[in-house]
């Protein structure tokens, strides 16, 4: 049985069609002539937690 999430279509056109910053080092800087920068994720502390939910959205994306 497919779920709502299984039927979503994901488009990656932003990353595929726009220029990225050639500098891949992860530090704060002004980026010129690019629309995005690739970075490595970093661990956050304390771990993220849910602050609020919407029952309508939960019902839409749930597997039940």
PDBQT receptor file of N, H, CA, C and O in Angstrom, charges set to zero:
ATOM      1  N   UNK A   1       0.845  -1.174   0.000  1.00  0.00    +0.000 N 
ATOM      2  CA  UNK A   1       0.000   0.000   0.000  1.00  0.00    +0.000 C 
ATOM      3  C   UNK A   1       0.896   1.244   0.000  1.00  0.00    +0.000 C 
ATOM      4  O   UNK A   1       1.780   1.372   0.847  1.00  0.00    +0.000 OA
ATOM      5  N   UNK A   2       0.671   2.150  -0.937  1.00  0.00    +0.000 N 
ATOM      6  H   UNK A   2      -0.047   2.047  -1.625  1.00  0.00    +0.000 HD
ATOM      7  CA  UNK A   2       1.485   3.356  -0.985  1.00  0.00    +0.000 C 
ATOM      8  C   UNK A   2       0.901   4.430  -0.065  1.00  0.00    +0.000 C 
ATOM      9  O   UNK A   2      -0.308   4.489   0.161  1.00  0.00    +0.000 OA
ATOM     10  N   UNK A   3       1.768   5.254   0.443  1.00  0.00    +0.000 N 
ATOM     11  H   UNK A   3       2.750   5.207   0.259  1.00  0.00    +0.000 HD
ATOM     12  CA  UNK A   3       1.359   6.334   1.329  1.00  0.00    +0.000 C 
ATOM     13  C   UNK A   3       1.456   7.655   0.593  1.00  0.00    +0.000 C 
ATOM     14  O   UNK A   3       1.952   7.723  -0.531  1.00  0.00    +0.000 OA
ATOM     15  N   UNK A   4       0.983   8.687   1.234  1.00  0.00    +0.000 N 
ATOM     16  H   UNK A   4       0.580   8.632   2.148  1.00  0.00    +0.000 HD
ATOM     17  CA  UNK A   4       1.057  10.036   0.677  1.00  0.00    +0.000 C 
ATOM     18  C   UNK A   4       2.498  10.396   0.320  1.00  0.00    +0.000 C 
ATOM     19  O   UNK A   4       2.752  10.955  -0.747  1.00  0.00    +0.000 OA
ATOM     20  N   UNK A   5       3.438  10.078   1.207  1.00  0.00    +0.000 N 
ATOM     21  H   UNK A   5       3.231   9.624   2.073  1.00  0.00    +0.000 HD
ATOM     22  CA  UNK A   5       4.837  10.415   0.951  1.00  0.00    +0.000 C 
ATOM     23  C   UNK A   5       5.413   9.655  -0.230  1.00  0.00    +0.000 C 
ATOM     24  O   UNK A   5       6.270  10.181  -0.941  1.00  0.00    +0.000 OA
ATOM     25  N   UNK A   6       4.959   8.426  -0.453  1.00  0.00    +0.000 N 
ATOM     26  H   UNK A   6       4.263   7.999   0.125  1.00  0.00    +0.000 HD
ATOM     27  CA  UNK A   6       5.432   7.639  -1.587  1.00  0.00    +0.000 C 
ATOM     28  C   UNK A   6       5.044   8.293  -2.914  1.00  0.00    +0.000 C 
ATOM     29  O   UNK A   6       5.728   8.104  -3.921  1.00  0.00    +0.000 OA
ATOM     30  N   UNK A   7       3.972   9.046  -2.921  1.00  0.00    +0.000 N 
ATOM     31  H   UNK A   7       3.417   9.200  -2.104  1.00  0.00    +0.000 HD
ATOM     32  CA  UNK A   7       3.472   9.646  -4.152  1.00  0.00    +0.000 C 
ATOM     33  C   UNK A   7       3.989  11.059  -4.407  1.00  0.00    +0.000 C 
ATOM     34  O   UNK A   7       3.691  11.649  -5.445  1.00  0.00    +0.000 OA
ATOM     35  N   UNK A   8       4.757  11.603  -3.475  1.00  0.00    +0.000 N 
ATOM     36  H   UNK A   8       4.999  11.124  -2.631  1.00  0.00    +0.000 HD
ATOM     37  CA  UNK A   8       5.312  12.942  -3.683  1.00  0.00    +0.000 C 
ATOM     38  C   UNK A   8       6.402  12.904  -4.744  1.00  0.00    +0.000 C 
ATOM     39  O   UNK A   8       7.191  11.960  -4.800  1.00  0.00    +0.000 OA
ATOM     40  N   UNK A   9       6.442  13.922  -5.576  1.00  0.00    +0.000 N 
ATOM     41  H   UNK A   9       5.801  14.688  -5.531  1.00  0.00    +0.000 HD
ATOM     42  CA  UNK A   9       7.478  14.027  -6.597  1.00  0.00    +0.000 C 
ATOM     43  C   UNK A   9       8.493  15.059  -6.136  1.00  0.00    +0.000 C 
ATOM     44  O   UNK A   9       8.148  16.210  -5.871  1.00  0.00    +0.000 OA
ATOM     45  N   UNK A  10       9.746  14.638  -6.043  1.00  0.00    +0.000 N 
ATOM     46  H   UNK A  10      10.026  13.703  -6.258  1.00  0.00    +0.000 HD
ATOM     47  CA  UNK A  10      10.820  15.512  -5.580  1.00  0.00    +0.000 C 
ATOM     48  C   UNK A  10      11.576  16.043  -6.780  1.00  0.00    +0.000 C 
ATOM     49  O   UNK A  10      11.988  15.273  -7.648  1.00  0.00    +0.000 OA
ATOM     50  N   UNK A  11      11.758  17.339  -6.837  1.00  0.00    +0.000 N 
ATOM     51  H   UNK A  11      11.423  17.964  -6.133  1.00  0.00    +0.000 HD
ATOM     52  CA  UNK A  11      12.523  17.961  -7.904  1.00  0.00    +0.000 C 
ATOM     53  C   UNK A  11      13.819  18.514  -7.332  1.00  0.00    +0.000 C 
ATOM     54  O   UNK A  11      13.805  19.215  -6.321  1.00  0.00    +0.000 OA
ATOM     55  N   UNK A  12      14.907  18.210  -7.958  1.00  0.00    +0.000 N 
ATOM     56  H   UNK A  12      14.919  17.640  -8.780  1.00  0.00    +0.000 HD
ATOM     57  CA  UNK A  12      16.213  18.680  -7.527  1.00  0.00    +0.000 C 
ATOM     58  C   UNK A  12      16.752  19.733  -8.499  1.00  0.00    +0.000 C 
ATOM     59  O   UNK A  12      17.964  19.925  -8.597  1.00  0.00    +0.000 OA
ATOM     60  N   UNK A  13      15.855  20.412  -9.214  1.00  0.00    +0.000 N 
ATOM     61  H   UNK A  13      14.870  20.256  -9.134  1.00  0.00    +0.000 HD
ATOM     62  CA  UNK A  13      16.272  21.363 -10.236  1.00  0.00    +0.000 C 
ATOM     63  C   UNK A  13      17.129  22.486  -9.679  1.00  0.00    +0.000 C 
ATOM     64  O   UNK A  13      18.052  22.944 -10.352  1.00  0.00    +0.000 OA
ATOM     65  N   UNK A  14      16.847  22.936  -8.474  1.00  0.00    +0.000 N 
ATOM     66  H   UNK A  14      16.097  22.564  -7.928  1.00  0.00    +0.000 HD
ATOM     67  CA  UNK A  14      17.620  24.018  -7.873  1.00  0.00    +0.000 C 
ATOM     68  C   UNK A  14      19.105  23.664  -7.869  1.00  0.00    +0.000 C 
ATOM     69  O   UNK A  14      19.936  24.466  -8.296  1.00  0.00    +0.000 OA
ATOM     70  N   UNK A  15      19.436  22.483  -7.397  1.00  0.00    +0.000 N 
ATOM     71  H   UNK A  15      18.761  21.831  -7.050  1.00  0.00    +0.000 HD
ATOM     72  CA  UNK A  15      20.828  22.054  -7.309  1.00  0.00    +0.000 C 
ATOM     73  C   UNK A  15      21.384  21.690  -8.683  1.00  0.00    +0.000 C 
ATOM     74  O   UNK A  15      22.560  21.927  -8.958  1.00  0.00    +0.000 OA
ATOM     75  N   UNK A  16      20.562  21.128  -9.531  1.00  0.00    +0.000 N 
ATOM     76  H   UNK A  16      19.606  20.936  -9.308  1.00  0.00    +0.000 HD
ATOM     77  CA  UNK A  16      21.020  20.681 -10.842  1.00  0.00    +0.000 C 
ATOM     78  C   UNK A  16      21.273  21.823 -11.812  1.00  0.00    +0.000 C 
ATOM     79  O   UNK A  16      22.177  21.729 -12.643  1.00  0.00    +0.000 OA
ATOM     80  N   UNK A  17      20.496  22.907 -11.730  1.00  0.00    +0.000 N 
ATOM     81  H   UNK A  17      19.762  22.984 -11.056  1.00  0.00    +0.000 HD
ATOM     82  CA  UNK A  17      20.554  23.932 -12.765  1.00  0.00    +0.000 C 
ATOM     83  C   UNK A  17      21.243  25.226 -12.346  1.00  0.00    +0.000 C 
ATOM     84  O   UNK A  17      21.618  26.015 -13.213  1.00  0.00    +0.000 OA
ATOM     85  N   UNK A  18      21.422  25.472 -11.056  1.00  0.00    +0.000 N 
ATOM     86  H   UNK A  18      21.116  24.831 -10.352  1.00  0.00    +0.000 HD
ATOM     87  CA  UNK A  18      22.032  26.720 -10.621  1.00  0.00    +0.000 C 
ATOM     88  C   UNK A  18      23.478  26.494 -10.184  1.00  0.00    +0.000 C 
ATOM     89  O   UNK A  18      23.814  25.425  -9.674  1.00  0.00    +0.000 OA
ATOM     90  N   UNK A  19      24.329  27.495 -10.383  1.00  0.00    +0.000 N 
ATOM     91  H   UNK A  19      24.056  28.363 -10.798  1.00  0.00    +0.000 HD
ATOM     92  CA  UNK A  19      25.746  27.314 -10.035  1.00  0.00    +0.000 C 
ATOM     93  C   UNK A  19      25.969  27.236  -8.534  1.00  0.00    +0.000 C 
ATOM     94  O   UNK A  19      25.342  27.945  -7.747  1.00  0.00    +0.000 OA
ATOM     95  N   UNK A  20      26.884  26.349  -8.167  1.00  0.00    +0.000 N 
ATOM     96  H   UNK A  20      27.393  25.773  -8.806  1.00  0.00    +0.000 HD
ATOM     97  CA  UNK A  20      27.248  26.172  -6.757  1.00  0.00    +0.000 C 
ATOM     98  C   UNK A  20      28.603  26.817  -6.492  1.00  0.00    +0.000 C 
ATOM     99  O   UNK A  20      29.420  26.969  -7.401  1.00  0.00    +0.000 OA
ATOM    100  N   UNK A  21      28.827  27.188  -5.260  1.00  0.00    +0.000 N 
ATOM    101  H   UNK A  21      28.164  27.065  -4.522  1.00  0.00    +0.000 HD
ATOM    102  CA  UNK A  21      30.105  27.744  -4.836  1.00  0.00    +0.000 C 
ATOM    103  C   UNK A  21      31.171  26.654  -4.949  1.00  0.00    +0.000 C 
ATOM    104  O   UNK A  21      30.988  25.567  -4.401  1.00  0.00    +0.000 OA
ATOM    105  N   UNK A  22      32.277  26.917  -5.645  1.00  0.00    +0.000 N 
ATOM    106  H   UNK A  22      32.425  27.800  -6.090  1.00  0.00    +0.000 HD
ATOM    107  CA  UNK A  22      33.304  25.879  -5.780  1.00  0.00    +0.000 C 
ATOM    108  C   UNK A  22      34.084  25.626  -4.489  1.00  0.00    +0.000 C 
ATOM    109  O   UNK A  22      34.738  24.590  -4.365  1.00  0.00    +0.000 OA
ATOM    110  N   UNK A  23      34.028  26.551  -3.527  1.00  0.00    +0.000 N 
ATOM    111  H   UNK A  23      33.497  27.392  -3.628  1.00  0.00    +0.000 HD
ATOM    112  CA  UNK A  23      34.727  26.367  -2.248  1.00  0.00    +0.000 C 
ATOM    113  C   UNK A  23      33.869  25.464  -1.364  1.00  0.00    +0.000 C 
ATOM    114  O   UNK A  23      32.732  25.809  -1.043  1.00  0.00    +0.000 OA
ATOM    115  N   UNK A  24      34.404  24.324  -0.974  1.00  0.00    +0.000 N 
ATOM    116  H   UNK A  24      35.328  24.044  -1.234  1.00  0.00    +0.000 HD
ATOM    117  CA  UNK A  24      33.626  23.378  -0.178  1.00  0.00    +0.000 C 
ATOM    118  C   UNK A  24      33.985  23.414   1.301  1.00  0.00    +0.000 C 
ATOM    119  O   UNK A  24      33.384  22.690   2.093  1.00  0.00    +0.000 OA
ATOM    120  N   UNK A  25      34.956  24.243   1.692  1.00  0.00    +0.000 N 
ATOM    121  H   UNK A  25      35.445  24.831   1.048  1.00  0.00    +0.000 HD
ATOM    122  CA  UNK A  25      35.291  24.375   3.109  1.00  0.00    +0.000 C 
ATOM    123  C   UNK A  25      34.105  24.976   3.850  1.00  0.00    +0.000 C 
ATOM    124  O   UNK A  25      33.400  25.833   3.319  1.00  0.00    +0.000 OA
ATOM    125  N   UNK A  26      33.893  24.525   5.069  1.00  0.00    +0.000 N 
ATOM    126  H   UNK A  26      34.467  23.828   5.500  1.00  0.00    +0.000 HD
ATOM    127  CA  UNK A  26      32.728  24.918   5.849  1.00  0.00    +0.000 C 
ATOM    128  C   UNK A  26      33.088  26.035   6.828  1.00  0.00    +0.000 C 
ATOM    129  O   UNK A  26      33.527  25.770   7.947  1.00  0.00    +0.000 OA
ATOM    130  N   UNK A  27      32.901  27.278   6.403  1.00  0.00    +0.000 N 
ATOM    131  H   UNK A  27      32.544  27.493   5.494  1.00  0.00    +0.000 HD
ATOM    132  CA  UNK A  27      33.111  28.435   7.274  1.00  0.00    +0.000 C 
ATOM    133  C   UNK A  27      32.223  29.576   6.777  1.00  0.00    +0.000 C 
ATOM    134  O   UNK A  27      31.774  29.566   5.631  1.00  0.00    +0.000 OA
ATOM    135  N   UNK A  28      31.977  30.548   7.635  1.00  0.00    +0.000 N 
ATOM    136  H   UNK A  28      32.342  30.556   8.566  1.00  0.00    +0.000 HD
ATOM    137  CA  UNK A  28      31.123  31.684   7.262  1.00  0.00    +0.000 C 
ATOM    138  C   UNK A  28      31.867  32.564   6.281  1.00  0.00    +0.000 C 
ATOM    139  O   UNK A  28      33.014  32.944   6.517  1.00  0.00    +0.000 OA
ATOM    140  N   UNK A  29      31.203  32.891   5.170  1.00  0.00    +0.000 N 
ATOM    141  H   UNK A  29      30.271  32.583   4.979  1.00  0.00    +0.000 HD
ATOM    142  CA  UNK A  29      31.814  33.727   4.150  1.00  0.00    +0.000 C 
ATOM    143  C   UNK A  29      30.746  34.264   3.223  1.00  0.00    +0.000 C 
ATOM    144  O   UNK A  29      29.634  33.739   3.174  1.00  0.00    +0.000 OA
ATOM    145  N   UNK A  30      31.082  35.303   2.494  1.00  0.00    +0.000 N 
ATOM    146  H   UNK A  30      31.986  35.730   2.534  1.00  0.00    +0.000 HD
ATOM    147  CA  UNK A  30      30.194  35.809   1.456  1.00  0.00    +0.000 C 
ATOM    148  C   UNK A  30      30.439  34.980   0.206  1.00  0.00    +0.000 C 
ATOM    149  O   UNK A  30      31.585  34.752  -0.182  1.00  0.00    +0.000 OA
ATOM    150  N   UNK A  31      29.369  34.533  -0.417  1.00  0.00    +0.000 N 
ATOM    151  H   UNK A  31      28.439  34.719  -0.102  1.00  0.00    +0.000 HD
ATOM    152  CA  UNK A  31      29.475  33.705  -1.609  1.00  0.00    +0.000 C 
ATOM    153  C   UNK A  31      29.055  34.545  -2.808  1.00  0.00    +0.000 C 
ATOM    154  O   UNK A  31      27.945  35.076  -2.844  1.00  0.00    +0.000 OA
ATOM    155  N   UNK A  32      29.943  34.664  -3.785  1.00  0.00    +0.000 N 
ATOM    156  H   UNK A  32      30.845  34.233  -3.755  1.00  0.00    +0.000 HD
ATOM    157  CA  UNK A  32      29.650  35.441  -4.982  1.00  0.00    +0.000 C 
ATOM    158  C   UNK A  32      29.504  34.515  -6.183  1.00  0.00    +0.000 C 
ATOM    159  O   UNK A  32      30.173  33.485  -6.268  1.00  0.00    +0.000 OA
ATOM    160  N   UNK A  33      28.634  34.885  -7.097  1.00  0.00    +0.000 N 
ATOM    161  H   UNK A  33      28.091  35.722  -7.027  1.00  0.00    +0.000 HD
ATOM    162  CA  UNK A  33      28.424  34.160  -8.359  1.00  0.00    +0.000 C 
ATOM    163  C   UNK A  33      27.964  32.725  -8.146  1.00  0.00    +0.000 C 
ATOM    164  O   UNK A  33      28.273  31.854  -8.959  1.00  0.00    +0.000 OA
ATOM    165  N   UNK A  34      27.239  32.465  -7.078  1.00  0.00    +0.000 N 
ATOM    166  H   UNK A  34      26.988  33.172  -6.418  1.00  0.00    +0.000 HD
ATOM    167  CA  UNK A  34      26.707  31.134  -6.819  1.00  0.00    +0.000 C 
ATOM    168  C   UNK A  34      25.391  31.264  -6.070  1.00  0.00    +0.000 C 
ATOM    169  O   UNK A  34      25.141  32.256  -5.384  1.00  0.00    +0.000 OA
ATOM    170  N   UNK A  35      24.561  30.250  -6.213  1.00  0.00    +0.000 N 
ATOM    171  H   UNK A  35      24.764  29.445  -6.770  1.00  0.00    +0.000 HD
ATOM    172  CA  UNK A  35      23.263  30.242  -5.541  1.00  0.00    +0.000 C 
ATOM    173  C   UNK A  35      23.230  29.308  -4.344  1.00  0.00    +0.000 C 
ATOM    174  O   UNK A  35      22.293  29.358  -3.547  1.00  0.00    +0.000 OA
ATOM    175  N   UNK A  36      24.247  28.451  -4.204  1.00  0.00    +0.000 N 
ATOM    176  H   UNK A  36      25.008  28.410  -4.851  1.00  0.00    +0.000 HD
ATOM    177  CA  UNK A  36      24.265  27.515  -3.094  1.00  0.00    +0.000 C 
ATOM    178  C   UNK A  36      25.689  27.116  -2.767  1.00  0.00    +0.000 C 
ATOM    179  O   UNK A  36      26.590  27.228  -3.598  1.00  0.00    +0.000 OA
ATOM    180  N   UNK A  37      25.876  26.653  -1.554  1.00  0.00    +0.000 N 
ATOM    181  H   UNK A  37      25.144  26.561  -0.879  1.00  0.00    +0.000 HD
ATOM    182  CA  UNK A  37      27.165  26.129  -1.104  1.00  0.00    +0.000 C 
ATOM    183  C   UNK A  37      26.926  24.767  -0.479  1.00  0.00    +0.000 C 
ATOM    184  O   UNK A  37      25.991  24.585   0.301  1.00  0.00    +0.000 OA
ATOM    185  N   UNK A  38      27.761  23.829  -0.820  1.00  0.00    +0.000 N 
ATOM    186  H   UNK A  38      28.521  23.976  -1.453  1.00  0.00    +0.000 HD
ATOM    187  CA  UNK A  38      27.694  22.509  -0.205  1.00  0.00    +0.000 C 
ATOM    188  C   UNK A  38      28.457  22.540   1.111  1.00  0.00    +0.000 C 
ATOM    189  O   UNK A  38      29.571  23.061   1.166  1.00  0.00    +0.000 OA
ATOM    190  N   UNK A  39      27.882  21.998   2.153  1.00  0.00    +0.000 N 
ATOM    191  H   UNK A  39      26.977  21.575   2.108  1.00  0.00    +0.000 HD
ATOM    192  CA  UNK A  39      28.540  21.932   3.458  1.00  0.00    +0.000 C 
ATOM    193  C   UNK A  39      28.294  20.561   4.065  1.00  0.00    +0.000 C 
ATOM    194  O   UNK A  39      27.360  19.853   3.690  1.00  0.00    +0.000 OA
ATOM    195  N   UNK A  40      29.143  20.209   5.001  1.00  0.00    +0.000 N 
ATOM    196  H   UNK A  40      29.902  20.784   5.305  1.00  0.00    +0.000 HD
ATOM    197  CA  UNK A  40      28.949  18.978   5.763  1.00  0.00    +0.000 C 
ATOM    198  C   UNK A  40      28.108  19.309   6.988  1.00  0.00    +0.000 C 
ATOM    199  O   UNK A  40      28.380  20.303   7.661  1.00  0.00    +0.000 OA
ATOM    200  N   UNK A  41      27.099  18.508   7.294  1.00  0.00    +0.000 N 
ATOM    201  H   UNK A  41      26.878  17.701   6.746  1.00  0.00    +0.000 HD
ATOM    202  CA  UNK A  41      26.298  18.775   8.494  1.00  0.00    +0.000 C 
ATOM    203  C   UNK A  41      27.137  18.588   9.751  1.00  0.00    +0.000 C 
ATOM    204  O   UNK A  41      28.079  17.796   9.782  1.00  0.00    +0.000 OA
ATOM    205  N   UNK A  42      26.774  19.330  10.773  1.00  0.00    +0.000 N 
ATOM    206  H   UNK A  42      26.009  19.973  10.748  1.00  0.00    +0.000 HD
ATOM    207  CA  UNK A  42      27.464  19.197  12.058  1.00  0.00    +0.000 C 
ATOM    208  C   UNK A  42      26.466  18.769  13.125  1.00  0.00    +0.000 C 
ATOM    209  O   UNK A  42      25.272  19.055  13.032  1.00  0.00    +0.000 OA
ATOM    210  N   UNK A  43      26.973  18.084  14.129  1.00  0.00    +0.000 N 
ATOM    211  H   UNK A  43      27.943  17.852  14.204  1.00  0.00    +0.000 HD
ATOM    212  CA  UNK A  43      26.135  17.626  15.237  1.00  0.00    +0.000 C 
ATOM    213  C   UNK A  43      25.631  18.819  16.045  1.00  0.00    +0.000 C 
ATOM    214  O   UNK A  43      26.385  19.761  16.292  1.00  0.00    +0.000 OA
ATOM    215  N   UNK A  44      24.386  18.790  16.450  1.00  0.00    +0.000 N 
ATOM    216  H   UNK A  44      23.774  18.025  16.249  1.00  0.00    +0.000 HD
ATOM    217  CA  UNK A  44      23.849  19.839  17.310  1.00  0.00    +0.000 C 
ATOM    218  C   UNK A  44      23.653  19.283  18.711  1.00  0.00    +0.000 C 
ATOM    219  O   UNK A  44      23.375  18.099  18.899  1.00  0.00    +0.000 OA
ATOM    220  N   UNK A  45      23.804  20.158  19.676  1.00  0.00    +0.000 N 
ATOM    221  H   UNK A  45      24.030  21.120  19.523  1.00  0.00    +0.000 HD
ATOM    222  CA  UNK A  45      23.640  19.732  21.058  1.00  0.00    +0.000 C 
ATOM    223  C   UNK A  45      22.869  20.804  21.805  1.00  0.00    +0.000 C 
ATOM    224  O   UNK A  45      23.233  21.975  21.703  1.00  0.00    +0.000 OA
ATOM    225  N   UNK A  46      21.851  20.477  22.532  1.00  0.00    +0.000 N 
ATOM    226  H   UNK A  46      21.556  19.525  22.616  1.00  0.00    +0.000 HD
ATOM    227  CA  UNK A  46      21.245  19.156  22.691  1.00  0.00    +0.000 C 
ATOM    228  C   UNK A  46      20.526  18.734  21.408  1.00  0.00    +0.000 C 
ATOM    229  O   UNK A  46      20.291  19.564  20.530  1.00  0.00    +0.000 OA
ATOM    230  N   UNK A  47      20.176  17.453  21.293  1.00  0.00    +0.000 N 
ATOM    231  H   UNK A  47      20.367  16.778  22.006  1.00  0.00    +0.000 HD
ATOM    232  CA  UNK A  47      19.483  16.986  20.093  1.00  0.00    +0.000 C 
ATOM    233  C   UNK A  47      18.178  17.752  19.864  1.00  0.00    +0.000 C 
ATOM    234  O   UNK A  47      17.525  18.164  20.823  1.00  0.00    +0.000 OA
ATOM    235  N   UNK A  48      17.797  17.943  18.597  1.00  0.00    +0.000 N 
ATOM    236  H   UNK A  48      18.328  17.609  17.818  1.00  0.00    +0.000 HD
ATOM    237  CA  UNK A  48      16.542  18.643  18.307  1.00  0.00    +0.000 C 
ATOM    238  C   UNK A  48      15.348  17.913  18.900  1.00  0.00    +0.000 C 
ATOM    239  O   UNK A  48      15.384  16.696  19.083  1.00  0.00    +0.000 OA
ATOM    240  N   UNK A  49      14.298  18.654  19.199  1.00  0.00    +0.000 N 
ATOM    241  H   UNK A  49      14.269  19.642  19.050  1.00  0.00    +0.000 HD
ATOM    242  CA  UNK A  49      13.074  18.050  19.712  1.00  0.00    +0.000 C 
ATOM    243  C   UNK A  49      11.864  18.702  19.058  1.00  0.00    +0.000 C 
ATOM    244  O   UNK A  49      11.930  19.845  18.607  1.00  0.00    +0.000 OA
ATOM    245  N   UNK A  50      10.779  17.977  19.012  1.00  0.00    +0.000 N 
ATOM    246  H   UNK A  50      10.725  17.048  19.379  1.00  0.00    +0.000 HD
ATOM    247  CA  UNK A  50       9.551  18.481  18.421  1.00  0.00    +0.000 C 
ATOM    248  C   UNK A  50       8.929  19.514  19.348  1.00  0.00    +0.000 C 
ATOM    249  O   UNK A  50       8.726  19.258  20.534  1.00  0.00    +0.000 OA
ATOM    250  N   UNK A  51       8.628  20.680  18.797  1.00  0.00    +0.000 N 
ATOM    251  H   UNK A  51       8.793  20.888  17.832  1.00  0.00    +0.000 HD
ATOM    252  CA  UNK A  51       7.998  21.735  19.580  1.00  0.00    +0.000 C 
ATOM    253  C   UNK A  51       6.497  21.798  19.352  1.00  0.00    +0.000 C 
ATOM    254  O   UNK A  51       5.744  22.147  20.262  1.00  0.00    +0.000 OA
ATOM    255  N   UNK A  52       6.059  21.464  18.145  1.00  0.00    +0.000 N 
ATOM    256  H   UNK A  52       6.670  21.181  17.407  1.00  0.00    +0.000 HD
ATOM    257  CA  UNK A  52       4.632  21.525  17.832  1.00  0.00    +0.000 C 
ATOM    258  C   UNK A  52       4.341  20.595  16.662  1.00  0.00    +0.000 C 
ATOM    259  O   UNK A  52       5.213  20.327  15.835  1.00  0.00    +0.000 OA
ATOM    260  N   UNK A  53       3.125  20.115  16.603  1.00  0.00    +0.000 N 
ATOM    261  H   UNK A  53       2.417  20.332  17.274  1.00  0.00    +0.000 HD
ATOM    262  CA  UNK A  53       2.674  19.296  15.475  1.00  0.00    +0.000 C 
ATOM    263  C   UNK A  53       1.271  19.727  15.065  1.00  0.00    +0.000 C 
ATOM    264  O   UNK A  53       0.552  20.358  15.840  1.00  0.00    +0.000 OA
ATOM    265  N   UNK A  54       0.901  19.386  13.867  1.00  0.00    +0.000 N 
ATOM    266  H   UNK A  54       1.486  18.873  13.238  1.00  0.00    +0.000 HD
ATOM    267  CA  UNK A  54      -0.436  19.641  13.363  1.00  0.00    +0.000 C 
ATOM    268  C   UNK A  54      -1.068  18.300  13.028  1.00  0.00    +0.000 C 
ATOM    269  O   UNK A  54      -0.555  17.561  12.188  1.00  0.00    +0.000 OA
ATOM    270  N   UNK A  55      -2.163  17.989  13.671  1.00  0.00    +0.000 N 
ATOM    271  H   UNK A  55      -2.579  18.589  14.353  1.00  0.00    +0.000 HD
ATOM    272  CA  UNK A  55      -2.787  16.674  13.487  1.00  0.00    +0.000 C 
ATOM    273  C   UNK A  55      -3.160  16.425  12.033  1.00  0.00    +0.000 C 
ATOM    274  O   UNK A  55      -3.069  15.291  11.562  1.00  0.00    +0.000 OA
ATOM    275  N   UNK A  56      -3.579  17.461  11.313  1.00  0.00    +0.000 N 
ATOM    276  H   UNK A  56      -3.653  18.382  11.695  1.00  0.00    +0.000 HD
ATOM    277  CA  UNK A  56      -3.959  17.282   9.906  1.00  0.00    +0.000 C 
ATOM    278  C   UNK A  56      -2.768  16.816   9.066  1.00  0.00    +0.000 C 
ATOM    279  O   UNK A  56      -2.915  15.957   8.197  1.00  0.00    +0.000 OA
ATOM    280  N   UNK A  57      -1.611  17.376   9.325  1.00  0.00    +0.000 N 
ATOM    281  H   UNK A  57      -1.492  18.074  10.031  1.00  0.00    +0.000 HD
ATOM    282  CA  UNK A  57      -0.411  16.977   8.589  1.00  0.00    +0.000 C 
ATOM    283  C   UNK A  57       0.018  15.583   8.990  1.00  0.00    +0.000 C 
ATOM    284  O   UNK A  57       0.378  14.777   8.132  1.00  0.00    +0.000 OA
ATOM    285  N   UNK A  58      -0.014  15.282  10.277  1.00  0.00    +0.000 N 
ATOM    286  H   UNK A  58      -0.307  15.937  10.974  1.00  0.00    +0.000 HD
ATOM    287  CA  UNK A  58       0.342  13.951  10.741  1.00  0.00    +0.000 C 
ATOM    288  C   UNK A  58      -0.553  12.881  10.127  1.00  0.00    +0.000 C 
ATOM    289  O   UNK A  58      -0.074  11.808   9.762  1.00  0.00    +0.000 OA
ATOM    290  N   UNK A  59      -1.824  13.161  10.014  1.00  0.00    +0.000 N 
ATOM    291  H   UNK A  59      -2.213  14.033  10.311  1.00  0.00    +0.000 HD
ATOM    292  CA  UNK A  59      -2.749  12.218   9.389  1.00  0.00    +0.000 C 
ATOM    293  C   UNK A  59      -2.431  12.028   7.915  1.00  0.00    +0.000 C 
ATOM    294  O   UNK A  59      -2.548  10.922   7.388  1.00  0.00    +0.000 OA
ATOM    295  N   UNK A  60      -2.026  13.110   7.246  1.00  0.00    +0.000 N 
ATOM    296  H   UNK A  60      -1.931  14.009   7.675  1.00  0.00    +0.000 HD
ATOM    297  CA  UNK A  60      -1.734  13.044   5.812  1.00  0.00    +0.000 C 
ATOM    298  C   UNK A  60      -0.496  12.216   5.533  1.00  0.00    +0.000 C 
ATOM    299  O   UNK A  60      -0.472  11.452   4.568  1.00  0.00    +0.000 OA
ATOM    300  N   UNK A  61       0.535  12.352   6.360  1.00  0.00    +0.000 N 
ATOM    301  H   UNK A  61       0.515  12.973   7.143  1.00  0.00    +0.000 HD
ATOM    302  CA  UNK A  61       1.800  11.674   6.058  1.00  0.00    +0.000 C 
ATOM    303  C   UNK A  61       1.986  10.363   6.826  1.00  0.00    +0.000 C 
ATOM    304  O   UNK A  61       2.994   9.681   6.641  1.00  0.00    +0.000 OA
ATOM    305  N   UNK A  62       1.049  10.010   7.668  1.00  0.00    +0.000 N 
ATOM    306  H   UNK A  62       0.230  10.564   7.819  1.00  0.00    +0.000 HD
ATOM    307  CA  UNK A  62       1.222   8.782   8.449  1.00  0.00    +0.000 C 
ATOM    308  C   UNK A  62       1.099   7.551   7.551  1.00  0.00    +0.000 C 
ATOM    309  O   UNK A  62       0.471   7.609   6.494  1.00  0.00    +0.000 OA
ATOM    310  N   UNK A  63       1.686   6.465   7.966  1.00  0.00    +0.000 N 
ATOM    311  H   UNK A  63       2.196   6.418   8.825  1.00  0.00    +0.000 HD
ATOM    312  CA  UNK A  63       1.638   5.216   7.217  1.00  0.00    +0.000 C 
ATOM    313  C   UNK A  63       0.342   4.444   7.410  1.00  0.00    +0.000 C 
ATOM    314  O   UNK A  63       0.103   3.460   6.710  1.00  0.00    +0.000 OA
ATOM    315  N   UNK A  64      -0.475   4.859   8.321  1.00  0.00    +0.000 N 
ATOM    316  H   UNK A  64      -0.281   5.658   8.890  1.00  0.00    +0.000 HD
ATOM    317  CA  UNK A  64      -1.720   4.113   8.621  1.00  0.00    +0.000 C 
ATOM    318  C   UNK A  64      -2.766   4.354   7.562  1.00  0.00    +0.000 C 
ATOM    319  O   UNK A  64      -3.868   3.812   7.649  1.00  0.00    +0.000 OA
TER     320      UNK A  64
